[in-house]
Amino acid sequence: MNPIILDKVRGCMLGGAVGDALGYPVMNLNIDDIRKEHGENGISEYLLDENGKAGISDITQLSLFTANGILSGKTKACKIGTEGPDVATVCQAYKDWVKTQESDNTNESHTTWLYNIENLHSRRHSLESGIDIFKGDFGSVEKPEKLGMDFGAITRIAPVGLYFKEENMQIEEIDVFAANVAASTHGYDAAYISAAILAHIINKVTYTEMTLKEAVSDAMNTVKRLCGYKPHVESVMEGLSRAVSLTGEDIDDKEAVSEIGIGNSADEVLAAAIYFSLKYEEDFEKAIHAAVNNDGKSGAIASVTGNILGAYLGARAIPEKYLEKLELRHIIQIIAEDLHEDCPNTNYFDNFNWIWEEKYGEACYII
């Protein structure tokens, strides 16, 4: 394992969870209400549950299931000698997530080892519609089934940018894969375009020497070229360009979010996350604090900010106070390490990794 890359992969997955856990309790509050409850500086410490943990929301749950789906698909492909993974195995993983939200029974049929984790059988999405969108047929970029446009299209997409590497897959193909993962439930073009851009940014800051600003520009240019025929591509690019330009202006964060958009759609959440990531690009804690304490969708914006800066700066940039009480920290780290390691097994049984097979082949691994 490359220790520098591994630190970035861990940072991305943990960073997203940190932003989620800090912002989850204040997701639907404006900054005035946040300050009333948590003081003039807003919320800066976790609100802990009865077990002394900072609870994650469905945002992090779905990111983990995305990763499990990718790795299950690759493992299946390794065993039969094809390339893999594919979007279908990711969608299968989402079916497992739906079961965790509707039942605490871990004995139902399933395709992911994450399904076996009791703590994931905890409903973290308050709206039935947020679960229903993962039921029934899944769509694609070319054949959308559901026209979701909210931030759920992008908050689960980080593992796509982390898993694929350009020596095995062109960046354009990575972007398309991310778009199709998002479009499986969110067929509105601005939503899956935003997902492609986010995966691209994460991939570039993880595996290349690009600066964050260069990665954002490269992502926008590439995805615009790929999706230039889509009706809302220009509006997405305009919003992101404005977010980038605002980082160089004398403007407070509340005003910036008001101009960018508070996060009612995937592209607004992405724009806000890019704004906070660029403005505070050397300070993970400041970026997350700012991303949570505004009028926007705090948990979503902070989670995507955490994904981006976690990948850019690495896990070592995340203060330990945000990691020690993070719910499912150990599981998140295992998934991150597996994304980095990739499937070690082939259809030959030399040096076969049985733990990997229990996780991503048989889905029977219990921790």
C-alpha positions as CSV (number, residue, x, y, z in Angstrom):
1,M,0.0,0.0,0.0
2,N,1.2,3.5,-0.8
3,P,1.0,5.3,2.6
4,I,0.5,8.8,1.2
5,I,-2.4,7.6,-1.0
6,L,-3.9,5.5,1.8
7,D,-3.9,8.5,4.1
8,K,-5.8,10.5,1.4
9,V,-8.3,7.7,0.9
10,R,-8.9,7.4,4.7
11,G,-9.1,11.2,4.9
12,C,-11.8,11.4,2.3
13,M,-14.0,8.8,3.9
14,L,-13.4,9.9,7.4
15,G,-13.6,13.6,6.5
16,G,-17.0,13.1,4.9
17,A,-18.3,11.3,8.0
18,V,-16.9,14.0,10.3
19,G,-18.7,16.8,8.4
20,D,-21.9,14.7,8.4
21,A,-21.7,13.9,12.1
22,L,-21.1,17.6,13.1
23,G,-23.8,18.9,10.7
24,Y,-26.4,16.2,11.1
25,P,-28.0,17.6,14.3
26,V,-28.3,21.1,12.8
27,M,-29.1,20.1,9.2
28,N,-32.4,22.0,9.0
29,L,-31.5,25.0,11.1
30,N,-30.4,28.4,9.8
31,I,-27.4,30.2,11.3
32,D,-29.5,32.3,13.6
33,D,-31.1,29.2,15.2
34,I,-27.7,27.4,15.3
35,R,-26.3,30.4,17.3
36,K,-29.2,30.5,19.6
37,E,-28.7,26.9,20.5
38,H,-24.9,26.7,20.4
39,G,-23.5,30.2,21.0
40,E,-22.3,33.0,18.8
41,N,-19.6,30.8,17.2
42,G,-22.1,28.1,16.3
43,I,-21.6,24.4,16.7
44,S,-18.0,23.3,16.9
45,E,-18.2,20.1,19.0
46,Y,-20.2,17.0,18.4
47,L,-23.6,16.4,20.0
48,L,-23.1,12.9,21.4
49,D,-25.7,10.2,21.7
50,E,-26.4,8.0,24.7
51,N,-23.4,5.8,23.9
52,G,-21.1,8.8,23.8
53,K,-20.8,8.7,20.0
54,A,-21.2,11.3,17.3
55,G,-23.9,9.7,15.1
56,I,-23.7,9.6,11.3
57,S,-26.6,10.1,9.0
58,D,-27.8,8.3,5.9
59,I,-25.2,10.4,4.1
60,T,-22.3,8.4,5.5
61,Q,-24.3,5.1,5.5
62,L,-24.9,5.4,1.7
63,S,-21.3,6.3,1.0
64,L,-20.2,3.1,2.8
65,F,-22.7,1.0,0.8
66,T,-21.5,2.6,-2.4
67,A,-18.0,1.5,-1.6
68,N,-19.2,-2.0,-0.6
69,G,-21.1,-2.3,-3.9
70,I,-18.0,-1.3,-5.9
71,L,-15.8,-3.8,-4.2
72,S,-18.4,-6.6,-4.4
73,G,-18.6,-6.0,-8.1
74,K,-14.9,-6.0,-8.6
75,T,-14.6,-9.2,-6.5
76,K,-17.2,-11.0,-8.6
77,A,-15.4,-9.8,-11.8
78,C,-12.0,-11.0,-10.5
79,K,-13.4,-14.5,-9.9
80,I,-14.8,-14.9,-13.4
81,G,-12.0,-13.1,-15.2
82,T,-13.8,-10.0,-16.3
83,E,-12.9,-6.3,-15.6
84,G,-15.8,-5.0,-13.4
85,P,-17.1,-3.5,-11.2
86,D,-20.4,-2.2,-12.6
87,V,-23.2,0.2,-11.5
88,A,-25.6,-2.8,-11.0
89,T,-23.6,-4.1,-8.0
90,V,-23.7,-0.6,-6.4
91,C,-27.5,-0.6,-6.9
92,Q,-27.7,-4.0,-5.3
93,A,-25.8,-2.6,-2.3
94,Y,-28.4,0.2,-2.0
95,K,-31.1,-2.5,-1.8
96,D,-29.3,-3.7,1.3
97,W,-29.2,-0.2,2.7
98,V,-33.0,0.0,2.3
99,K,-33.4,-3.2,4.4
100,T,-31.2,-1.7,7.2
101,Q,-33.5,1.3,7.4
102,E,-36.7,-0.8,7.5
103,S,-35.7,-3.7,9.8
104,D,-33.2,-4.5,12.5
105,N,-33.2,-8.1,11.3
106,T,-29.7,-9.0,10.1
107,N,-30.7,-12.5,8.8
108,E,-32.4,-11.5,5.6
109,S,-30.7,-12.2,2.3
110,H,-28.1,-9.6,1.3
111,T,-25.1,-8.9,-0.9
112,T,-23.0,-6.7,1.3
113,W,-21.1,-7.4,4.5
114,L,-22.0,-4.0,5.9
115,Y,-25.5,-5.4,6.2
116,N,-24.3,-7.6,9.0
117,I,-23.3,-4.6,11.2
118,E,-26.0,-4.0,13.8
119,N,-25.2,-0.3,14.1
120,L,-26.1,0.3,10.5
121,H,-29.6,-1.1,11.1
122,S,-30.5,2.3,12.5
123,R,-32.8,4.6,10.6
124,R,-31.1,7.9,9.9
125,H,-33.4,9.3,7.2
126,S,-36.5,11.0,8.5
127,L,-38.4,11.1,5.2
128,E,-39.9,8.0,3.6
129,S,-39.2,9.5,0.2
130,G,-35.5,9.4,0.9
131,I,-35.8,5.6,1.2
132,D,-38.3,5.0,-1.5
133,I,-36.1,6.5,-4.1
134,F,-33.8,3.4,-3.7
135,K,-36.7,1.0,-4.3
136,G,-37.9,-0.3,-7.6
137,D,-36.1,0.1,-10.9
138,F,-32.8,2.0,-11.1
139,G,-32.1,4.5,-13.9
140,S,-29.1,5.7,-15.8
141,V,-27.8,8.8,-17.5
142,E,-29.3,7.6,-20.8
143,K,-32.5,6.2,-19.3
144,P,-33.4,8.1,-16.1
145,E,-36.2,6.4,-14.0
146,K,-36.4,8.9,-11.2
147,L,-35.8,12.6,-11.4
148,G,-34.3,13.2,-8.0
149,M,-32.2,16.4,-7.9
150,D,-31.3,16.8,-4.2
151,F,-27.9,16.4,-2.6
152,G,-28.3,12.6,-2.2
153,A,-26.9,12.4,-5.7
154,I,-23.5,13.5,-4.6
155,T,-23.1,12.8,-0.9
156,R,-22.6,9.1,-1.6
157,I,-20.3,9.4,-4.6
158,A,-16.8,9.9,-3.0
159,P,-15.9,6.1,-3.2
160,V,-16.1,6.3,-7.0
161,G,-13.4,8.9,-7.1
162,L,-11.3,7.0,-4.7
163,Y,-11.5,3.5,-6.1
164,F,-10.8,4.0,-9.8
165,K,-7.3,4.9,-10.9
166,E,-6.3,6.4,-14.2
167,E,-3.8,3.6,-15.0
168,N,-6.9,1.3,-15.3
169,M,-9.6,3.7,-16.4
170,Q,-9.6,7.0,-18.2
171,I,-10.8,9.9,-16.1
172,E,-13.7,10.4,-18.5
173,E,-14.9,6.9,-17.8
174,I,-14.6,7.5,-14.1
175,D,-16.8,10.6,-14.5
176,V,-19.4,8.6,-16.5
177,F,-19.4,5.9,-13.9
178,A,-20.0,8.4,-11.1
179,A,-22.8,10.1,-13.2
180,N,-24.5,6.7,-13.6
181,V,-24.3,5.8,-9.9
182,A,-26.0,9.2,-9.2
183,A,-28.5,8.8,-12.0
184,S,-29.6,5.4,-10.7
185,T,-31.8,7.4,-8.3
186,H,-31.3,11.1,-9.4
187,G,-32.0,11.4,-13.1
188,Y,-32.1,15.2,-13.1
189,D,-29.1,16.2,-15.2
190,A,-27.7,18.8,-12.9
191,A,-27.6,16.2,-10.1
192,Y,-25.6,13.6,-12.0
193,I,-23.4,16.2,-13.6
194,S,-22.5,17.4,-10.1
195,A,-21.7,13.8,-9.1
196,A,-19.3,13.4,-12.0
197,I,-17.5,16.7,-11.1
198,L,-17.1,15.7,-7.5
199,A,-15.7,12.2,-8.3
200,H,-13.3,13.9,-10.7
201,I,-12.1,16.4,-8.1
202,I,-11.6,13.7,-5.5
203,N,-9.7,11.4,-7.9
204,K,-7.4,14.2,-9.0
205,V,-6.5,15.5,-5.5
206,T,-6.0,11.9,-4.4
207,Y,-3.8,10.5,-7.2
208,T,-2.1,13.5,-8.8
209,E,-0.1,16.6,-7.8
210,M,-2.8,19.0,-8.9
211,T,-3.7,21.8,-6.5
212,L,-7.3,21.8,-5.4
213,K,-8.1,24.8,-7.6
214,E,-6.6,23.0,-10.6
215,A,-8.6,19.9,-9.9
216,V,-11.8,21.9,-9.7
217,S,-11.0,23.5,-13.0
218,D,-10.0,20.2,-14.7
219,A,-13.2,18.6,-13.5
220,M,-15.4,21.4,-14.8
221,N,-13.8,21.4,-18.2
222,T,-13.8,17.7,-18.6
223,V,-17.4,17.2,-17.5
224,K,-18.6,20.1,-19.5
225,R,-17.1,18.5,-22.6
226,L,-18.7,15.2,-21.7
227,C,-22.2,16.6,-20.9
228,G,-22.3,19.7,-23.0
229,Y,-25.5,18.5,-24.7
230,K,-27.4,18.3,-21.4
231,P,-29.9,21.2,-20.7
232,H,-28.6,22.3,-17.3
233,V,-24.8,21.9,-17.8
234,E,-24.3,25.7,-18.2
235,S,-26.2,26.5,-15.1
236,V,-24.1,24.0,-13.1
237,M,-20.9,25.5,-14.4
238,E,-22.0,29.0,-13.8
239,G,-22.8,28.2,-10.2
240,L,-19.4,26.5,-9.6
241,S,-17.5,29.3,-11.3
242,R,-19.3,31.8,-9.0
243,A,-18.3,29.7,-6.0
244,V,-14.7,29.7,-7.0
245,S,-14.7,33.5,-7.6
246,L,-16.3,34.2,-4.3
247,T,-13.3,32.7,-2.5
248,G,-11.3,35.7,-3.6
249,E,-13.8,38.3,-2.6
250,D,-14.3,40.2,0.7
251,I,-17.6,38.4,1.6
252,D,-18.7,36.6,4.7
253,D,-19.6,32.9,4.5
254,K,-23.3,33.5,5.2
255,E,-23.6,35.9,2.3
256,A,-21.6,33.6,0.1
257,V,-23.9,30.7,0.7
258,S,-26.9,32.9,0.2
259,E,-25.6,33.7,-3.3
260,I,-24.4,30.2,-4.2
261,G,-27.5,28.5,-2.9
262,I,-28.3,26.9,0.4
263,G,-28.2,23.3,-0.8
264,N,-31.7,22.5,-2.0
265,S,-30.2,20.8,-5.0
266,A,-27.0,18.7,-5.6
267,D,-25.3,21.4,-7.6
268,E,-25.9,24.0,-4.9
269,V,-24.3,21.6,-2.3
270,L,-21.4,21.0,-4.5
271,A,-20.9,24.7,-5.2
272,A,-21.0,25.5,-1.5
273,A,-18.6,22.6,-0.6
274,I,-16.1,23.8,-3.3
275,Y,-16.4,27.4,-1.9
276,F,-15.5,26.2,1.7
277,S,-12.8,23.8,0.5
278,L,-11.0,26.5,-1.5
279,K,-11.4,29.2,1.0
280,Y,-10.0,27.1,3.9
281,E,-8.0,24.7,1.9
282,E,-5.1,24.3,4.4
283,D,-7.3,24.0,7.5
284,F,-9.7,21.1,7.7
285,E,-11.3,22.2,11.0
286,K,-12.0,25.7,9.9
287,A,-13.5,24.5,6.6
288,I,-15.9,22.0,8.4
289,H,-16.8,24.6,11.0
290,A,-17.7,27.1,8.3
291,A,-19.5,24.6,6.2
292,V,-21.8,23.6,9.1
293,N,-22.5,27.1,10.5
294,N,-24.4,28.8,7.8
295,D,-28.0,28.9,6.4
296,G,-27.4,25.9,4.1
297,K,-27.9,22.2,4.4
298,S,-25.2,21.8,7.0
299,G,-24.6,18.1,7.1
300,A,-24.6,17.7,3.3
301,I,-22.3,20.7,2.6
302,A,-20.0,19.8,5.4
303,S,-19.8,16.1,4.4
304,V,-18.8,17.0,0.8
305,T,-16.4,19.6,2.1
306,G,-14.9,16.8,4.3
307,N,-14.7,14.4,1.4
308,I,-12.8,17.0,-0.7
309,L,-10.4,18.3,1.9
310,G,-9.9,14.9,3.5
311,A,-8.7,13.6,0.1
312,Y,-6.6,16.7,-0.5
313,L,-5.0,17.0,2.9
314,G,-5.2,13.4,4.2
315,A,-6.5,11.9,7.4
316,R,-3.6,13.4,9.4
317,A,-5.2,16.9,8.8
318,I,-8.4,15.8,10.7
319,P,-8.2,16.7,14.4
320,E,-8.3,13.7,16.6
321,K,-11.2,15.2,18.6
322,Y,-13.4,14.6,15.5
323,L,-12.3,11.0,15.1
324,E,-12.2,9.5,18.6
325,K,-15.9,9.6,19.1
326,L,-17.1,9.2,15.5
327,E,-19.7,6.5,15.1
328,L,-18.4,3.5,13.1
329,R,-14.9,5.0,12.7
330,H,-13.3,1.6,12.6
331,I,-15.7,0.4,9.8
332,I,-15.1,3.6,7.8
333,Q,-11.4,3.0,8.0
334,I,-11.7,-0.7,6.9
335,I,-13.8,0.4,3.9
336,A,-11.2,3.1,3.1
337,E,-8.3,0.6,3.3
338,D,-10.2,-1.9,1.1
339,L,-10.9,0.7,-1.5
340,H,-7.2,1.4,-1.6
341,E,-6.1,-2.3,-1.6
342,D,-8.6,-3.5,-4.2
343,C,-9.5,-7.1,-4.8
344,P,-6.5,-9.4,-4.2
345,N,-8.3,-12.5,-5.4
346,T,-8.5,-14.0,-8.9
347,N,-10.1,-17.2,-10.2
348,Y,-6.9,-18.9,-9.1
349,F,-6.5,-19.9,-5.5
350,D,-2.9,-19.0,-5.0
351,N,-2.6,-16.7,-1.9
352,F,-6.4,-16.4,-1.8
353,N,-7.6,-13.9,0.8
354,W,-10.4,-15.5,2.6
355,I,-11.3,-12.5,4.7
356,W,-11.8,-10.5,1.5
357,E,-13.9,-13.3,0.1
358,E,-16.1,-13.3,3.3
359,K,-16.6,-9.5,2.9
360,Y,-17.0,-9.0,-0.8
361,G,-17.7,-12.4,-2.2
362,E,-20.0,-14.2,0.3
363,A,-21.1,-11.1,2.3
364,C,-20.9,-13.1,5.5
365,Y,-18.1,-11.3,7.3
366,I,-18.9,-10.3,10.8
367,I,-16.8,-7.9,12.9
